[in-house]
Amino acid sequence: MLRARARFFYAAAAVTVGTLLAPRTVIAQFTEPPPAPAYALTGVTLIRPDGSRLASQTIVVRNGFIQTMGADVAVPPDAELLAGDSLMVFPGMIDAQGAAKVEFPEVEINRQEIEPWNPPRAVQGFMPHRRVADFLTATGKDLEKQRLGGVVAGAVHPDGPVMPGRGAVLVNRKGADVPTGLVLNPELGPVFTLQGARGAYPGTLFAVAAFIRQSLEDARHHGAHVAAYRRDPRGVAAPPWDPDYEVLRTVMTGQVPVFFAADKAEDIRLVLRLAEEYGFSPIIMGGDEAWKVSGPLKRRNVPVLVSLDFPEPKQWKPEKKKPEADQPDSVAPQAPKPLDAAAEREKRDLEQLYANPGKLAAAGVRFALTSGGGKADLRGGARKAIEYGLGEADALRALTVTPAELLGAPSLTRIESGLPATFVVADGPLFAEETKIAYTFVEGALDRGKPSAKPGSGEAPAVDMTGTWTVDIDAGGEGMGGRMTLEQDGAEFSGTLVIDMGTMQIQSGAVSGTSFTCTWVLSVGGETMEFDVKGTVEGDEASGTGGGPMGDFSWKARRTGTPERGNE
């Protein structure tokens, strides 16, 4: 009976060290616990991409899909009940210029034998036929950090000069054991850049622009040759197959977008001129100065993938804003210290970058926010953009609906019954600095984040938890008991919890009002497991929830003794 009642903690330990008793024969077959047949979130607030809310929602996930959702939904008896009260559900973030492991073969060429005016295409960077999907090496495990950060999908584009190839749309599927298991669309439009080839033509901006024009003209000429041969091969030499020219002819129909990397305003204007000349539909990648060209971008309906990879200040030292509560009413705000010329220029340039998304939104330009190829934290970058004028609803849309639409996968951000269960659950507003991602679902597969360690609003403790407590733990319908001893000092507490398996240390306890958080630490076989716990106290009664390596659990406790009155 002891082993059965303690199975939750036994299983967590067995997954980590593989050395405990029953049910060792079953657990030894797995490297991680099998998923529950269903999951249920109750009492959550659903945030739609436009910022509107649906309160007190229950969401049931089964077999990869949202089985049902609504305000009056019953929780199936076989569902694992996830901590849901006070949590917020958001569409998963889509990183339209993201990152994953890609291993392109190295071009082995003796540059001393290359004619600089007529180098091979691989040296020039003229490879629009090349696909990221064919050289992808990442699997679902490699993208765990992205999922835990709330990123459920994205696009990976090739780097390099001129025309390095075509990107792919990936869904960050947890169970993808091979790279192809991540791929939703292996053939995005090609990437064009104004970056010159190294040590070969085209090496300058002027040369790159001329090369792009000539390549598009050559593709047209090759297409005319192919068409003439197909109409009547008499007197017409058979044209060679050219996959690069085929891709260029496709983009000149305007049906497949060109992802064109450009930051400066004059470069973006050049892209718009090229697009008008040759009929392709550009999507600007980077777009640091896109706000300066917002009028033409709006008129031409050209979207921008705005990189949040902001440079770190070197000369300018931004002042951190203090909370209003930390500033006494009697103290007048101090004027900022004057900056030298270099710091002033850097401040101006960086603040223009931070304000770029907000200005694009105000101008009606369609845009998405990206990590710039995995270089930036999406939520952190969005916070900076919000600080400089971007609305939170616009930021949410630029990280969810807009990138999903631009990548041809609009259903990725829809949270509805019958659709794949792909969404993010957080313990507060998505762009608040203290908010933590509690759960991420990608097509029904669950990743558990670490909840916030800060209880409530940081108010003074209204309870003293010192004493001994009897504890009852319910983990998926299986119960076990324990004895907890706590000692509180101010807003902090620590102690021990004795259960059937041994003694757990209670650490990092913090009390705010009548709420608290702490960590239960279990050491078994030289390995340590942590269980994040939160709850509330009312008199001598306490209750709450927790989560750890094997999932979530609920608990309740009753105080049986204090130093003053002894044990009852």
LOSE-51304 format. One line per 4 residues: number of its first residue (from 1); their letters; for each residue x, y, z of C-alpha. Coordinates in steps of 0.2 Angstrom, whole numbers, always signed. Each point is the difference from the previous one (the first is absolute). Example, Ala and Ser with C-alpha at 12.3 -4.5 7.8 and 13.67 -1.06 7.14 Angstrom:
# LOSE-51304
1	AS	+62:-22:+39 | +6:+17:-3
END
This chain:
# LOSE-51304
1	MLRA	+0:+0:+0 | +14:+12:+4 | +8:-2:-17 | -17:+2:-9
5	RARF	-4:+16:+10 | +17:+8:-4 | +0:-5:-18 | +0:+18:-5
9	FYAA	+17:+4:+8 | +7:-17:-3 | -3:+2:-19 | +8:+17:+1
13	AAVT	+15:-7:+8 | +0:-16:-11 | +0:+11:-16 | +15:+10:+7
17	VGTL	+11:-14:+7 | -9:-17:-5 | +5:-8:+16 | -16:+0:+11
21	LAPR	-12:-14:+4 | -18:-3:-6 | -5:+3:-13 | +18:-2:-6
25	TVIA	-4:-13:-14 | -12:+12:-8 | +9:+16:+2 | +16:-8:-7
29	QFTE	-8:-1:-17 | -1:+19:-2 | +13:+14:+0 | -14:+12:+5
33	PPPA	-18:-3:+6 | -14:-4:-12 | -12:+14:-3 | -17:+1:+8
37	PAYA	-14:-6:-11 | -7:+18:+1 | +4:+17:+8 | -12:+13:+7
41	LTGV	+3:+18:+5 | -14:+8:+10 | -4:+18:+4 | +12:+7:-12
45	TLIR	-1:+16:-9 | +1:-1:-19 | +9:+14:-9 | -4:+2:-18
49	PDGS	+12:+7:-13 | -10:+17:+0 | +2:+1:+19 | -18:-4:+4
53	RLAS	-3:-12:+15 | -11:-15:+4 | +1:-3:+19 | -3:-16:+10
57	QTIV	+3:-12:-14 | +3:-19:+1 | +11:-8:-14 | +1:-18:-2
61	VRNG	+14:-7:-11 | -1:-18:-7 | +9:-9:-14 | +9:+15:-5
65	FIQT	-16:+11:-3 | -10:+11:+11 | -14:-12:+4 | -12:+14:+7
69	MGAD	+1:+17:+8 | -11:+12:+8 | -7:+8:+17 | -11:-15:+4
73	VAVP	+11:-15:-5 | +1:-16:+11 | +18:-7:+3 | +1:-18:-6
77	PDAE	+4:-12:+14 | +16:-6:-9 | +7:+17:-3 | +15:+6:+9
81	LLAG	-6:+17:+8 | +14:+13:-2 | +1:+15:+11 | -11:+13:-9
85	DSLM	-8:+12:+12 | +7:+18:-3 | +10:-6:-15 | -2:+8:-18
89	VFPG	+0:-10:-16 | +8:+9:-16 | +2:-6:-18 | +18:-7:-2
93	MIDA	+13:+12:-6 | +6:-2:-18 | +18:+5:-4 | +0:+4:-19
97	QGAA	+19:+2:+0 | +4:-13:+13 | +14:-13:+2 | +3:-18:+0
101	KVEF	+16:-11:-4 | +3:+0:-19 | +16:-8:-7 | +4:+6:-18
105	PEVE	+15:-9:-8 | +15:+11:-1 | +5:+6:-17 | +18:-7:-4
109	INRQ	+7:+11:-13 | +18:+6:-4 | -3:+19:-1 | +17:+2:-8
113	EIEP	-7:-9:-15 | -16:+10:-1 | -3:+14:-13 | -6:+14:+11
117	WNPP	-12:+6:-14 | -7:-17:-3 | +0:-10:+16 | -11:-15:+3
121	RAVQ	-18:+3:+7 | +5:-7:+17 | +13:+13:+2 | -11:+14:-6
125	GFMP	-14:-6:+12 | -12:-3:-15 | -9:-15:+7 | -19:+4:+1
129	HRRV	-4:-18:-3 | +8:-6:+16 | -12:-5:+14 | +3:+1:+18
133	ADFL	-12:-15:+2 | +13:-11:-9 | +14:+4:+13 | -10:+2:+16
137	TATG	+8:-10:+14 | -11:+6:+15 | -13:-11:+9 | -13:+4:+12
141	KDLE	+12:-2:+15 | +11:+14:-7 | -15:+12:+0 | -5:-3:+18
145	KQRL	+7:+17:+6 | -11:+9:-14 | -15:-10:+6 | +3:+5:+18
149	GGVV	+1:+18:-5 | -17:-1:-9 | +6:-2:-18 | -10:-14:-8
153	AGAV	+5:+2:-18 | +11:+11:-12 | +9:+2:-16 | +19:-4:-3
157	HPDG	+8:+9:-14 | +17:-3:-7 | +14:+13:+3 | +13:+6:-13
161	PVMP	+2:+12:-15 | -11:+4:-14 | -12:-15:-1 | +4:-13:+13
165	GRGA	-15:-11:-2 | -18:-3:+6 | -6:-1:+18 | -12:-12:+8
169	VLVN	-14:+1:+12 | +2:-11:+16 | -12:-5:+14 | +10:-2:+16
173	RKGA	-7:-18:+3 | +6:-8:+16 | +0:-17:-7 | +9:+3:-17
177	DVPT	+14:-13:+1 | +6:+4:-18 | +2:+18:-8 | -14:-3:-12
181	GLVL	-12:-2:+14 | +1:+18:+3 | -3:+6:-17 | -17:+7:-5
185	NPEL	+5:+9:-16 | +17:-5:-8 | -1:+14:-14 | -2:+17:+6
189	GPVF	+5:+14:-12 | +18:+3:-3 | +11:+12:+10 | +8:+15:-9
193	TLQG	+13:+11:+8 | +10:+15:-5 | +16:-8:+8 | +14:-2:-12
197	ARGA	+10:-16:-4 | +17:-2:+9 | +14:+2:-12 | -10:-1:-16
201	YPGT	-13:+8:-10 | -12:+7:+5 | +9:+8:+15 | -8:+17:+2
205	LFAV	-17:+7:+2 | -1:+7:-17 | +7:-17:-7 | -13:-10:+10
209	AAFI	-15:+11:-7 | +7:-3:-17 | +2:-18:+2 | -18:-2:+7
213	RQSL	-7:+9:-15 | +11:-11:-12 | -5:-16:+8 | -18:+4:-2
217	EDAR	+2:+5:-18 | +10:-16:-3 | -14:-10:+8 | -13:+8:-11
221	HHGA	+11:-4:-15 | +3:-18:+5 | -19:-2:+3 | -3:+7:-18
225	HVAA	+12:-13:-7 | -9:-14:+10 | -17:+6:-7 | +6:+1:-18
229	YRRD	+8:-18:+1 | -17:-7:+7 | -10:+9:-13 | +11:-7:-15
233	PRGV	+17:-8:+3 | +5:+2:-18 | +15:+11:-2 | +0:+3:+19
237	AAPP	+14:-7:+11 | -6:-9:+15 | +1:+11:+15 | +10:-6:+15
241	WDPD	-10:-2:+16 | +4:+15:+12 | -8:-1:+17 | +6:+17:+5
245	YEVL	-9:+8:-15 | -16:-10:+3 | -1:+7:+18 | +3:+18:-7
249	RTVM	-14:-2:-13 | -12:-6:+13 | +3:+16:+11 | -2:+11:-15
253	TGQV	-18:-6:-1 | -3:+9:+17 | -7:-16:+7 | +15:-5:+11
257	PVFF	+7:+14:+11 | +18:+5:+1 | +7:+2:+17 | +12:+15:-3
261	AADK	+12:+4:+14 | +1:+19:+1 | +3:+12:+15 | +4:+18:-7
265	AEDI	-14:+10:-7 | +9:+2:-17 | +3:-18:-1 | -19:-3:+3
269	RLVL	-4:+12:-14 | +12:-9:-11 | -10:-16:+4 | -16:+8:-4
273	RLAE	+7:+6:-17 | +6:-17:-4 | -17:-8:+5 | -9:+12:-12
277	EYGF	+12:-3:-14 | -1:-19:+1 | -17:-3:+7 | +5:-10:+16
281	SPII	-8:+2:+17 | +12:+5:+13 | +0:-3:+19 | +13:+11:+8
285	MGGD	+11:-9:+13 | +8:+11:+14 | -7:+17:-5 | +9:+10:+13
289	EAWK	-5:+16:-9 | -16:-6:-7 | -9:+14:+9 | +8:+13:-12
293	VSGP	-8:-9:-15 | -17:-4:+8 | -9:+10:-13 | +6:-11:-15
297	LKRR	-1:-16:+10 | -18:+4:+5 | -5:+4:-18 | +8:-15:-7
301	NVPV	-6:-12:+14 | +18:-6:+3 | +2:-8:+17 | +15:+1:+11
305	LVSL	+8:-13:+12 | +7:+12:+13 | +15:-7:+9 | +0:+3:+19
309	DFPE	+19:-4:+0 | +4:+18:+7 | +18:+4:+3 | +6:+2:+18
313	PKQW	+4:+18:+5 | +18:+4:+1 | +1:+19:+3 | -17:+3:+6
317	KPEK	-6:-7:+17 | -19:+0:+1 | -7:+4:+17 | -10:-13:+7
321	KKPE	-18:+6:+5 | -4:-2:+18 | -17:-6:+6 | -11:+15:+6
325	ADQP	-1:-8:+17 | +19:+1:+2 | +0:+19:-3 | -5:+11:+15
329	DSVA	-13:+13:-3 | +12:+13:+8 | +14:-3:-12 | +0:+9:-17
333	PQAP	+5:-10:-15 | +18:+4:-5 | +4:+6:-17 | +10:-12:-10
337	KPLD	+19:+3:-2 | +5:+7:-17 | +7:-12:-12 | +16:+3:-11
341	AAAE	-2:+0:-19 | +4:-18:-2 | -12:-6:+13 | -13:+12:-7
345	REKR	+1:-7:-18 | -1:-18:+7 | -15:+4:+10 | -9:+8:-15
349	DLEQ	+5:-15:-11 | -6:-13:+13 | -16:+9:+4 | -4:+0:-18
353	LYAN	+2:-18:-1 | -11:-3:+15 | -13:+11:-7 | +0:-7:-17
357	PGKL	-14:-13:+3 | -12:+12:+8 | +3:+12:-14 | -4:-13:-13
361	AAAG	-16:-5:+9 | -5:+18:+1 | +3:+2:-19 | -11:-16:-4
365	VRFA	+15:-10:-6 | -2:-19:+2 | +14:-7:+10 | +6:-14:+11
369	LTSG	+13:+0:+14 | +14:-13:-1 | +16:-5:+9 | +10:+4:-15
373	GGKA	+6:-18:-2 | -1:-6:+18 | +11:+15:+6 | -13:+9:+11
377	DLRG	-13:-5:+13 | -17:+4:-7 | -9:+5:+16 | +15:+11:+6
381	GARK	+1:+8:-17 | -19:+3:-1 | +1:+8:+18 | +12:+12:-7
385	AIEY	-10:+4:-15 | -16:+2:+11 | +10:+12:+11 | +3:+11:-15
389	GLGE	-17:+1:-6 | -6:-17:-7 | -17:-5:+7 | -1:-17:+9
393	ADAL	-14:-6:-12 | +11:+4:-15 | +15:-8:+8 | -11:-16:+3
397	RALT	-6:+0:-18 | +17:+3:-7 | +7:-16:+9 | -15:-11:-4
401	VTPA	-13:+3:-13 | +10:+10:-12 | +15:-11:-1 | -11:-15:-2
405	ELLG	-9:+8:-14 | +16:+5:-9 | +7:-17:+1 | -16:-8:-7
409	APSL	-6:-9:+16 | -14:+11:+8 | -7:-14:+10 | +15:-1:+11
413	TRIE	-6:+14:+11 | -18:-5:+1 | -6:-7:+17 | -17:-9:-4
417	SGLP	-8:-16:+3 | +5:-13:-13 | +16:+8:-4 | +18:-6:+5
421	ATFV	+3:+5:+18 | +14:+13:-3 | +1:+14:+12 | +9:+8:+15
425	VADG	-5:+1:+18 | +8:+14:+11 | -2:+6:+18 | -3:+18:-5
429	PLFA	+0:+12:-15 | +11:-7:-14 | +11:+15:-1 | +2:+4:+19
433	EETK	+18:-3:+5 | -4:-11:+15 | -12:-11:-9 | +5:-18:-3
437	IAYT	-6:-13:-12 | -8:-14:+9 | -5:-11:-14 | +3:-1:-19
441	FVEG	-11:-12:-11 | +6:-4:-17 | -13:-11:-9 | -5:-7:+17
445	ALDR	+17:-4:+6 | +4:+9:+17 | +15:+9:+6 | +0:+6:+18
449	GKPS	+9:+16:+4 | +6:+6:+17 | -14:+11:+9 | +4:+17:+7
453	AKPG	+9:-1:+17 | -8:+17:+5 | -17:-2:+9 | -14:+12:-1
457	SGEA	+4:+18:-1 | +15:+1:+12 | -11:+6:+14 | +5:-2:+18
461	PAVD	-4:-17:+8 | -17:-2:+8 | +3:-18:+7 | +14:-9:+10
465	MTGT	+3:-17:-7 | +11:-6:+15 | -5:-16:+7 | -3:-19:-4
469	WTVD	-13:-5:-13 | -8:-16:-6 | +0:+0:-19 | -10:-10:-12
473	IDAG	+6:+0:-19 | -11:-5:-14 | +10:-5:-16 | -12:-5:-14
477	GEGM	-12:-9:+12 | +13:-8:+10 | +2:+6:+18 | +14:+0:+12
481	GGRM	+3:+9:+17 | +14:+9:+9 | +6:+11:+14 | +6:+17:-3
485	TLEQ	+10:+11:+12 | +2:+19:-5 | +9:+15:+8 | -4:+17:-6
489	DGAE	+11:+16:+1 | -8:+15:-7 | -6:-4:-17 | +11:-15:-2
493	FSGT	-2:-18:+6 | +8:-17:-1 | -2:-17:+7 | -2:-19:-4
497	LVID	-13:-11:-6 | +1:-18:+5 | -9:-13:-11 | +1:-18:-3
501	MGTM	+16:+1:-11 | +10:+11:+12 | +2:+18:+5 | -2:+14:-13
505	QIQS	+8:+17:+3 | -12:+15:-1 | +10:+15:-8 | -2:+17:-7
509	GAVS	-17:+3:+10 | -7:+17:-3 | -16:+7:+8 | -11:+14:-8
513	GTSF	-16:+4:+9 | -8:-17:+3 | +8:-8:-16 | +17:-8:-1
517	TCTW	+12:-9:-11 | +14:-13:+4 | +10:-14:-7 | +0:-18:+6
521	VLSV	+17:-8:-3 | +1:-19:+0 | +17:-9:-1 | +1:-18:-5
525	GGET	+15:-10:-5 | +11:+15:-1 | -12:+9:-12 | -11:+15:+4
529	MEFD	-18:+4:-5 | -9:+16:+2 | -19:+3:+2 | -7:+17:-1
533	VKGT	-14:+3:+12 | -12:+14:+3 | -15:+3:+12 | -10:+10:+12
537	VEGD	-2:+0:+19 | -16:+3:+10 | +3:-2:+18 | +6:-18:+3
541	EASG	-5:-6:-17 | +10:+1:-16 | -2:-7:-18 | +8:+2:-17
545	TGGG	+8:-8:-15 | +17:-5:-6 | +9:-7:-14 | +16:-10:-4
549	PMGD	+8:-13:-11 | -15:-11:-1 | -14:+13:-1 | -11:+10:+11
553	FSWK	-8:-4:+17 | -11:+8:+13 | +2:+1:+18 | -8:+5:+16
557	ARRT	+6:+2:+18 | -6:+3:+18 | +11:+7:+13 | +2:-11:+15
561	GTPE	+12:+9:+11 | +9:+17:+3 | +15:+4:+12 | -12:+8:+11
565	RGNE	-14:-13:+2 | +10:-16:-4 | -7:-14:-11 | -18:-5:+1
END
